[in-house]
Amino acid sequence: MNIFKWKPDLKPKFPNILEKFFGKNITHEGKDGEDVSTVPAVNISDVNKAFEVNLALPGLEKKDVKIEIQNNCLSISSEKQYEKEDKERNWVRREYGYASFQRMFELPESADHEKIQAEMKNGILSIRIAKKPGYESKIKQIAIQ
């Protein structure tokens, strides 16, 4: 017995709430082929003397992105409005759009809030957060017997 019949064209009524809860996009396509905004994927790595955070932000420039540290949290956000205008024959079609996202990460106690560098290159935002002295990763090799 099926309690709920799944339909592939079923769209959530409140995608922003669901996306915030799950941390990612529910579907890549909205009604009639409209794009639905997505939350950018993040890669985080713990290297010897720093943490490296990389986000794929195609179509955004560094002026569109805001990075803040507040209450021991790294916040990365963006808001962008855009306008598209097509003129054909005797009519004009204008489309306006708005896209935004925010990602927040709690920083570990080993993160040095004063030594953070950010760079935007080819649609990739790279953030390097230095570690405080004494918190460097130590690698110990184990011999296989």
BADRENRO-176994 format. One line per 2 residues: number of its first residue (from 0); their letters; for each residue x, y, z of C-alpha. Coordinates in steps of 0.05 Angstrom, whole numbers, plus 5000, padded with zeros to 4 digits. Layout:
BEGIN
NUM> A> X:Y:Z; ...
This chain:
BEGIN
0> MN> 5000:5000:5000; 5028:5068:4980
2> IF> 5013:5124:5027; 5044:5177:4982
4> KW> 5051:5173:4907; 5114:5207:4882
6> KP> 5108:5250:4820; 5173:5273:4787
8> DL> 5143:5341:4771; 5125:5354:4844
10> KP> 5157:5420:4865; 5164:5442:4938
12> KF> 5119:5500:4956; 5172:5532:5001
14> PN> 5239:5515:4968; 5279:5567:5008
16> IL> 5259:5536:5075; 5275:5465:5050
18> EK> 5340:5487:5018; 5363:5521:5083
20> FF> 5345:5459:5123; 5379:5409:5076
22> GK> 5436:5457:5057; 5428:5445:4982
24> NI> 5382:5454:4923; 5321:5408:4919
26> TH> 5316:5413:4843; 5355:5449:4789
28> EG> 5295:5469:4749; 5233:5508:4769
30> KD> 5167:5517:4734; 5171:5523:4658
32> GE> 5247:5514:4657; 5263:5572:4705
34> DV> 5327:5565:4743; 5323:5554:4818
36> ST> 5380:5584:4858; 5429:5535:4888
38> VP> 5474:5537:4949; 5546:5531:4926
40> AV> 5585:5469:4943; 5644:5477:4990
42> NI> 5710:5440:4997; 5745:5446:5064
44> SD> 5813:5418:5077; 5859:5417:5138
46> VN> 5929:5427:5115; 5990:5432:5160
48> KA> 5988:5505:5181; 5919:5527:5156
50> FE> 5848:5510:5136; 5830:5519:5063
52> VN> 5758:5533:5042; 5740:5533:4967
54> LA> 5673:5552:4937; 5652:5547:4864
56> LP> 5618:5613:4847; 5612:5616:4771
58> GL> 5584:5681:4745; 5601:5720:4808
60> EK> 5656:5771:4817; 5693:5788:4881
62> KD> 5651:5852:4889; 5589:5806:4893
64> VK> 5615:5765:4952; 5618:5784:5026
66> IE> 5662:5747:5077; 5655:5760:5152
68> IQ> 5676:5731:5218; 5623:5739:5272
70> NN> 5617:5701:5338; 5671:5651:5317
72> CL> 5634:5636:5252; 5658:5646:5181
74> SI> 5601:5674:5139; 5604:5674:5063
76> SS> 5546:5708:5027; 5525:5740:4962
78> EK> 5467:5780:4935; 5463:5797:4861
80> QY> 5409:5829:4820; 5410:5824:4745
82> EK> 5369:5849:4686; 5362:5821:4616
84> ED> 5330:5859:4559; 5314:5832:4490
86> KE> 5291:5878:4434; 5260:5844:4374
88> RN> 5217:5877:4321; 5166:5922:4355
90> WV> 5168:5893:4426; 5215:5892:4485
92> RR> 5222:5836:4535; 5254:5851:4602
94> EY> 5271:5800:4655; 5295:5817:4725
96> GY> 5327:5769:4772; 5355:5763:4842
98> AS> 5401:5710:4869; 5430:5702:4939
100> FQ> 5462:5651:4985; 5495:5647:5053
102> RM> 5540:5593:5081; 5564:5594:5154
104> FE> 5618:5552:5186; 5637:5549:5259
106> LP> 5712:5559:5265; 5753:5512:5309
108> ES> 5792:5541:5368; 5856:5530:5329
110> AD> 5836:5581:5275; 5872:5648:5277
112> HE> 5818:5701:5262; 5872:5753:5248
114> KI> 5906:5714:5192; 5853:5701:5139
116> QA> 5866:5710:5064; 5814:5707:5008
118> EM> 5823:5705:4933; 5773:5700:4876
120> KN> 5799:5671:4810; 5762:5640:4751
122> GI> 5697:5632:4791; 5731:5598:4850
124> LS> 5732:5633:4918; 5792:5608:4959
126> IR> 5797:5626:5033; 5858:5607:5075
128> IA> 5851:5611:5151; 5917:5604:5187
130> KK> 5923:5562:5250; 5948:5590:5316
132> PG> 6019:5570:5335; 6021:5501:5366
134> YE> 5961:5474:5328; 5997:5452:5265
136> SK> 5977:5383:5240; 6028:5331:5258
138> IK> 6034:5270:5213; 6059:5206:5242
140> QI> 6072:5147:5197; 6056:5078:5222
142> AI> 6098:5020:5199; 6061:4961:5171
144> Q> 6083:4894:5199
